[in-house]
Each structure stands twice: as C-alpha cells, then as structure tokens.
C-alpha cells in the first residue's frame, strides 16, 4: 500500500529525517504545508507514522491511500 500525508506546516529537515520511508513532494499546500508519500506495509506501520507526526508536533490535515 502507498499513502499520501498532507501536513499543515512545512516539515523541518531535522524532522524530515524521522520519515526515511517517505518521499517529499515538491507540491506546496496552501503555501505553507508539506506532502509526504510512500509505502506503508501494514496497519501498525501506519499508526507508527501517525505517532511520529504527532510526537514531532506536525498536523496531518489529510491522509489517503494511493492506487498501486
């Protein structure tokens, strides 16, 4: 499965390192947000990603599964 995560803020490079499995899109979200996307192996991995976003104080405004 692949997922896309839209964040409300730009992700600092130090926080970016916490998500090595995700790619950063060059698309700007409302001039201030970030889009990350990549493979998610299973539900525990997905919840782990969401926990990392929360631990870093990042706000996920949208999340969706992408077609394979």
TIKEGU-211931 format. One record per residue (C-alpha): z, y, x negated; residue number from 1. Coordinates in Angstrom, 2 decimals, padded with zeros to 5 digits. Each point is the difference from the previous one (the first is absolute). Layout:
N
+---------+---------+---------+-----+
:       w :       v :       u :   n :
+---------+---------+---------+-----+
:       Z :       Y :       X : NUM :
...
+---------+---------+---------+-----+
//
This chain:
68
+---------+---------+---------+-----+
:       w :       v :       u :   n :
+---------+---------+---------+-----+
:  000.00 :  000.00 :  000.00 :   1 :
: -000.62 :  003.59 : -001.08 :   2 :
:  001.95 :  002.97 :  001.28 :   3 :
: -000.34 :  003.76 : -000.13 :   4 :
:  003.06 :  002.25 : -000.14 :   5 :
: -000.25 :  003.71 :  000.79 :   6 :
:  002.87 :  002.01 : -001.46 :   7 :
:  001.06 :  003.44 :  001.18 :   8 :
:  000.36 :  001.31 : -003.54 :   9 :
: -001.79 : -000.27 : -003.31 :  10 :
:  001.45 : -002.82 : -002.01 :  11 :
:  001.29 :  001.03 : -003.44 :  12 :
: -001.35 : -002.03 : -002.93 :  13 :
:  003.50 : -001.30 : -000.76 :  14 :
:  000.24 : -001.40 :  003.54 :  15 :
: -003.60 : -001.24 : -000.18 :  16 :
:  001.06 : -002.50 : -002.66 :  17 :
:  002.17 : -001.76 :  002.61 :  18 :
: -003.16 : -001.19 :  001.79 :  19 :
: -002.17 : -001.71 : -002.66 :  20 :
: -001.66 : -002.21 :  002.62 :  21 :
: -001.33 :  002.99 :  001.97 :  22 :
: -002.92 :  002.30 : -000.75 :  23 :
:  000.15 :  003.73 :  000.64 :  24 :
: -002.80 :  001.49 :  002.08 :  25 :
: -001.58 :  003.30 : -000.97 :  26 :
:  000.02 :  001.03 :  003.67 :  27 :
:  002.44 :  002.82 :  000.72 :  28 :
:  002.08 : -000.25 :  003.15 :  29 :
:  000.62 :  003.41 :  001.55 :  30 :
: -000.21 :  001.49 : -003.52 :  31 :
:  003.42 : -001.41 : -000.89 :  32 :
:  000.08 : -003.74 :  000.62 :  33 :
: -000.95 : -003.15 : -001.88 :  34 :
: -001.86 : -003.15 :  001.03 :  35 :
:  000.81 : -003.28 : -001.75 :  36 :
: -001.71 : -003.31 :  000.74 :  37 :
: -000.11 : -003.52 : -001.29 :  38 :
:  000.85 : -003.64 :  000.49 :  39 :
:  003.16 : -001.10 :  001.79 :  40 :
:  000.69 : -003.69 : -000.40 :  41 :
:  002.40 : -000.59 :  002.90 :  42 :
:  002.62 :  001.58 :  002.28 :  43 :
:  002.78 :  000.07 : -002.65 :  44 :
: -002.38 :  001.82 : -002.37 :  45 :
: -000.84 :  002.53 :  002.73 :  46 :
:  003.68 :  000.63 :  000.72 :  47 :
:  000.65 :  000.32 : -003.73 :  48 :
: -002.66 :  002.70 : -000.26 :  49 :
:  001.49 :  001.85 :  002.96 :  50 :
:  003.45 : -000.24 : -001.60 :  51 :
: -001.38 :  001.46 : -003.26 :  52 :
: -001.56 :  002.91 :  001.90 :  53 :
:  003.33 :  000.68 :  001.68 :  54 :
:  002.02 : -000.38 : -003.21 :  55 :
: -002.22 :  002.64 : -001.66 :  56 :
:  000.35 :  002.39 :  002.94 :  57 :
: -003.65 : -000.32 :  001.00 :  58 :
: -001.01 :  000.28 :  003.66 :  59 :
: -002.55 : -002.50 :  001.33 :  60 :
: -001.79 :  001.75 :  002.87 :  61 :
: -002.57 : -002.73 :  000.59 :  62 :
: -000.48 : -003.60 : -001.03 :  63 :
: -002.81 : -002.32 :  000.95 :  64 :
: -001.49 : -003.33 : -000.92 :  65 :
: -003.50 :  000.36 : -001.44 :  66 :
: -002.84 : -002.43 :  000.63 :  67 :
: -000.55 : -002.55 : -002.77 :  68 :
+---------+---------+---------+-----+
//
